[in-house]
Amino acid sequence: MFFESIAHAMGQAPAAGGQPGGPLMTFMPLILMFVIFYFLLIRPQQKKAKQHREMLAGIKKGDKVLTSGGIYGRVLEVDGDVLTVDIGRDIKIDVNRNFVSNLADRAPKDTGKK
């Protein structure tokens, strides 16, 4: 008798569809969050990565570059993915193209001190 009164107080069971609005309304917040993440995080990151790939592909002899290790230099020779970079005082190093982080506006000045 006690359980019957509790069941009666809970009301009728929901219809076969479950919640009002159906399954689409259940997933709507999740879909909305994905759209927001796409336009605020994923899309700008993909755009920046594409620009970086284009910059790496366009490196040519004479360009001033900044490596991911923080070394400024001027490209002397391009051989596939290997760049020969002059970093000053007649020091030349080979750098993989993928480790160039940016094209630099300035190269280091050779002070002539040894």
Buried (B, 14 or more C-beta within 10 A) or exposed (E): EEEEEEEEEEEEEEEEEEEEEEEEEEEEEEEEEEEEEEEEEEEEEEEEEEEBEEBBEEBEEEBBBBBEEEBBBBBEEBEEEEBBBBBBEEEEEEBEBEBBBEBBEEBBEEEEEE
